[in-house]
Amino acid sequence: HRVFLMVSGGDVFRPNWHHEAMAWKLSQVASGDVRRSLMTLPPRQLKSIAVSVAFVAWMLGRDPTMKVIGLSYSADLALKHSRDCRRVMESAWYREVFPYTRLSREKNAEGEFETTLGGGRYATSFGGTLTGRGGQLIIVDDPMNPEMALSDVQRKRTREWFDATVYSRLNDKAVDVIIVVMQRLHLDDLAGHLLSKEEYWDHLNIPAISAGEQVYRTGPSSVYTRKADEVLHAERESREVLEQLRSELGSYSFSAQYLQEPVPVDGELIKWGWFDLYEQAPERVPGLKVVQSWDTALTDKPSSCFSVCTTWLIDDDHYYLLGLLRERMRYPDLKRAVIEQAHNWNATYVLIENCSTGAPLIQELDGAREMGEHYIEVYEPMFNKATRLHAQSAVIESGRVHLPGDAEWLETLRAEIVQFPNGRFDDQVDSITQFLDWAEERRTSTDGMMGSLDPRTGRITWKKMW
């Protein structure tokens, strides 16, 4: 409680049983009864303050010679935990409680500080430099963020670095301690990896909503019995708040991050049933925009990818797929098709990804006479394909994406979506994801404005989107 008041910027501390459950587990670590501790909890439940700040300060107060290593997925996060811990240990009340623990003047930086008796705390990012470093207590606090966890490469790198590096940094592997505290993000994240190992890990698992009756020890002779379907901390996050989070995040992210029950990505990233199949699209009245999204390829070989154009009608925060073109085309045919599709549907904006295949189209068509009033929009993707689609899963699951139920191409689209990311083709998925990413970014922007650059004058014309 005292640490929380120091590092949480005036927030109100609301005690709950799960704080006592974490404290009991940490006390077992301190007594030597637990050497490998895994804690999985939802975001914003004080797990970092409890483990990476208060517990470290408490342990160094009891043993100023202890060496502690703190790891997080980013250097900024690791440094924040270290700064907060140092701030606590420099406070007057801490110095009064632990009179024999003092920070050294010779080494007192935000990333590394020492006590006058040779102990201290070192902070770095997961995968960072640990050469020559050793400790009796290693704390891994959020080794990955949600975006990183969607990457097979990142997950593998995290697991391998932990196995190859973290274990080797313990000074005495027979008695020293590793604590991993995190939210679940994927079946194959670090927590899943540790639970699958033969080595025993003491696991404290606390979901935001209990699946069944659960009993948690909160002290040497006290327990808390949690009823089925009970919210973790209603005073902070009520059931209504959690259901809103489920709607915003989508069931995949909510199940992993809040319920600590990650589900397989294969076949689960997007469910076909989330799409609404319509019989009649809204009438295009003044004010409604038609937007086309192109995923381009520049060859017509039978084995190559397709060029895909999806045409969308935007009605407030709902998106209606009006048409879909999917063909293998050489560049001259592709350029002709972009112009024809824009005219045929009277598109307001034409999205083209600024990649190796789309870049020449953008250069030739942006501001070209053939495009008339159809504006070319340059799309710059920020993440890989799976991450981009995952980011839009909540939009689809909420029923805001509508597909024509009688379209002849619907079954081909369905097959590609349900097979993603393991299917042979993903061009239609890319086109849809590109549009949703672009539309949602502008819908949620603070001013609802979008600028178009005139390459001839260098001026930006700002238009109200919706």
QUITAHU-V966848 format. One record per helix or strand. SS is the DSSP state (helix for helix, strand for strand). FROM is the first residue (numbers start at 1). TO is the last residue. Records with the same first field share a line. If there is no record, write none. Layout:
SS=FROM-TO ; FROM-TO
//
This chain:
helix=2-7 ; 17-31 ; 47-62 ; 75-89 ; 92-97 ; 146-149 ; 152-169 ; 190-195 ; 239-249 ; 251-257 ; 272-274 ; 331-345 ; 359-365 ; 369-371 ; 385-391 ; 393-397 ; 410-419 ; 427-443
strand=36-41 ; 67-72 ; 103-108 ; 112-115 ; 120-125 ; 135-135 ; 137-141 ; 170-170 ; 177-182 ; 202-206 ; 209-209 ; 214-219 ; 222-226 ; 231-231 ; 276-278 ; 289-295 ; 307-315 ; 318-327 ; 349-353 ; 375-379 ; 401-404 ; 449-453 ; 460-464
//
